[in-house]
């Protein structure tokens, strides 16, 4: 019976890794389309786009080396590893520890190899966007670390599996603060509104999109899937924080309830991001640090709340 349950959990996790990222990306696009009085593509359209890209041939720059393709494959491998080990969705099989510092710095490694791949092609837009990406990552990293470290302080463990295995809502305000700070940091990490407009076609204003301009075919499919998986993981962590703040929701709940709650929370976070992106405007580059400061301020408040709870 235990083996069957563990097999079902692994199956649920693997299906979530393959299906959920495309659906969440499509959901954000669908929400934005409806708020713009458009019907929009179906929510599963990103999955169809990935299949189409896998069938296409690649166009490679003459100056690109092995690093260009290697960076895309490595980033997808890191994203899959984080999707398996991190508590972004529930229920999950026992996949071992997931240290929060390893979790965040593997995302930093993804950014590094994305920037290296962008500069490898010789395109003038790649290094330009990579410099912006490096600046954003440098500024947002403290907020992302503090938002999760505040939870780790109360749980007395840096293992995210241990942190999110505690379903008591005694510190519900801390869960809300940490989830909010991490969500704001995730918008910067993903180069989404108001930091960057992922739908723009102006190379001089793009961050992430300008770094993948030279990617095409199967290589672009790997990039897009890794980015969608990264989005789902980051939004999923925020959703789990908000779910933990609801009194009694996940206490003694069945795996089915955990699964429904996790997917619903992730969908609500993605829908909220779609609404926010529809109502907000892209910030001037010089105003980006002010937005990041909001995330850092909330993360600092969460840290102070965690310190207060730790001494009580």
VENGI-V397542 format. One record per residue. SS is DSSP state (A for helix, B for strand, O for the rest). PSI is psi as a letter, one per 20 degrees, with the letter a starting at -180 (none if undefined). Layout:
ss: <SS	SS>
psi: <PSI	PSI>
This chain:
ss: <O	A	A	A	A	A	A	A	A	A	A	A	A	A	A	A	A	A	A	A	A	A	A	A	A	A	A	A	A	A	A	A	A	A	A	O	O	O	O	O	O	O	O	O	A	A	A	A	A	A	A	A	A	A	O	O	O	O	O	O	O	O	O	O	O	A	A	A	A	A	A	A	A	A	A	A	A	A	A	A	A	A	A	A	A	O	O	O	O	O	O	O	O	O	O	O	O	O	B	A	A	A	A	A	A	A	A	A	A	A	A	A	A	A	A	A	A	A	A	A	O	O	O	A	A	A	A	A	A	A	A	A	A	A	A	A	A	A	A	A	A	A	A	A	A	A	A	A	A	A	A	A	A	A	A	O	O	O	B	A	A	A	A	O	O	O	O	O	O	O	O	A	A	A	A	A	A	A	A	A	A	A	A	A	A	A	A	A	A	O	O	O	O	O	O	O	O	O	O	O	O	O	A	A	A	O	O	A	A	A	A	O	O	O	O	O	A	A	A	A	A	A	A	A	A	A	A	A	A	A	A	A	A	A	A	A	A	A	A	A	A	A	A	A	O	O	O	O	O	O	O	O	O	O	A	A	A	A	A	A	A	A	A	A	A	A	A	A	A	A	A	A	A	A	A	A	A	A	A	O	O	O	O	O	A	A	A	A	A	A	A	A	A	A	A	A	A	A	A	A	A	A	A	A	A	A	A	A	A	A	A	O>
psi: <g	g	h	g	g	h	h	h	g	g	g	g	g	g	h	h	h	g	g	g	g	h	g	g	g	h	g	g	h	g	g	h	g	h	i	j	k	q	g	r	q	q	h	j	h	h	g	h	h	g	g	g	h	h	i	q	r	q	o	q	q	h	i	p	a	h	h	g	h	h	h	g	g	g	g	h	g	g	g	g	g	h	h	h	h	q	l	i	q	q	r	q	r	o	j	a	q	n	p	h	h	g	g	h	i	h	h	h	h	g	g	g	h	g	g	g	h	h	i	h	i	j	q	h	h	g	h	g	h	h	h	g	g	h	g	g	h	h	h	i	g	h	g	g	g	h	h	h	h	h	h	h	g	h	i	k	q	j	o	h	g	g	g	j	i	o	j	p	k	h	l	h	h	g	g	g	g	g	h	g	g	h	g	g	h	h	h	g	h	i	l	r	q	j	g	q	o	i	j	q	j	o	h	i	i	q	f	g	h	h	i	j	h	i	q	r	c	h	g	h	g	g	g	g	g	h	h	h	h	g	g	h	g	g	h	h	g	g	g	h	g	h	h	h	i	o	p	j	g	j	p	k	q	r	h	g	g	g	g	g	g	g	h	g	g	g	h	h	g	g	h	h	g	g	g	g	h	h	i	r	q	p	q	q	h	i	i	g	h	g	g	h	h	g	g	h	g	h	h	h	g	h	g	h	h	h	g	g	h	h	i	none>
